[in-house]
């Protein structure tokens, strides 16, 4: 591991810390019985929510954390990840992604450009997360049109809502990986005063070289159009290196009647877009054009990198019992200054700038003795601009205003949830006419507790989404995705109608959950391959048609044994989604079926697991889309926790893709040119105090 300034600062900070009150941080991380879903203004526990939801926290979250948010949550049922190189991975929920899956930081949108194009990274650092909440299915009532498919909310603790248990606490971590010669360092400090002020400081840095790929990649992905074999095995994926750093300062005042706080943060990333040129795979082109390194647009196809930055301000507050009829009032406000530049070799290609603002006010109040409700408003604005020869989206301004209402009733045998929301969206482009849309969404759900062991749930959601500026007005070449994208200014709003049936069984050592769903989309918007070319690039057209999504997801955890040599658990899970156009044909880039299992062991300070996930082949492809072979990924984890004074230390070793399998990500435009990393081992140390 290479030394760097952040690592040295982290170790220095640990050495200067005063002793804290005695408490076992490892035990503190185990307290997961009452995980609160902060994504909802009603603040239920994860077990009280009717809709499928998963909350990752504590030791389980530490084990799952990865370089991207998508990879971090990809082992949860119904959730997979996009892939555009090691620096980009956005969550895909039940086959839906992009503008239909809202990614949130502290309950407010990430305010980056990750929905504009699949090569744009999410500006949230998973290694700093305290808790990640995964809402499957429509979450429109809470978060507006951008959550038709679901939402991922990351809580990072940068703005404290309550006084910490100790006056000074924190954590730090150092890790290194062999597959990319990578290293990561991060730290976090939280300090509280007697007057109710809580101070927060965090920082992180990740660096990685081009990652190694499986030896079988050459044979599995060799282009049959090239008769000559590549010279020697392909060892690393060219142009997959990345460097990411950032940090935040937060200050909160916490009193008996609520809290008010603010945080400023920065995020910087420089990552490559692999697959534009590939050693032996491009051998004949290189021989035929050895003196022509640039195409007619002037971009160097061998090297495309993205230089990204975001500066963000967050304000959050809550007032408890402000009036006799209100239980709580919540305020969230965020402003983001985002930009990234696509670098073509040493030249600046296209620059993207996004000024984002979002806020929401929520009022929680009781309705009689049994009902609780929350109502409020959410507003957002986005000023987006792309400058350069490949500026495929014109400068645009998007404004959205939403009003929402939620209610729930919880009794001994039944729980009921219902709500409604309306949104007004205005999209304007420079030098052209704008479009306005009005959407209306409703939700109904009930849970029947047949017994302590068995719960059944039924839910119906109707959600509407206005088309984005990219879907309406794109018109130009996009170098990173190697395509020519064309929008349709005549697109209308799309409407999703989802019906879902769920089951939760808890009998002794067995805990099992399952759900089946049917989602009928009217006027579904998707990016279709046309089979044509424009400027020597594949022409992709934003289109609209009725579509159907059907699927299931299931998970079971069984306690095998509690013995003198440790506790043994086994977890199995599987999910599937079938996405088709109503008049026939498959939708493109739909995640394949999966089945996975995992064996877990705990003994005193030791934790270990080994598991495998089988990704099926994806042959149900859209027109002009190629099928994808299946693959199996084997992972393992080992950690040991011990205490030194008042600090808890943990040594860990993670292994991923231990079988060194070639793995295509069917949802990726790069699936035929950029496989997942090969066999990877990472090790490190973390401390909690």
Order of alpha helices (4+ residues) and beta strands (2+ residues): alpha-alpha-beta-alpha-alpha-beta-beta-beta-beta-beta-alpha-beta-beta-beta-beta-alpha-beta-beta-alpha-beta-beta-beta-beta-beta-beta-beta-beta-alpha-beta-beta-beta-beta-beta-beta-beta-beta-beta-beta-beta
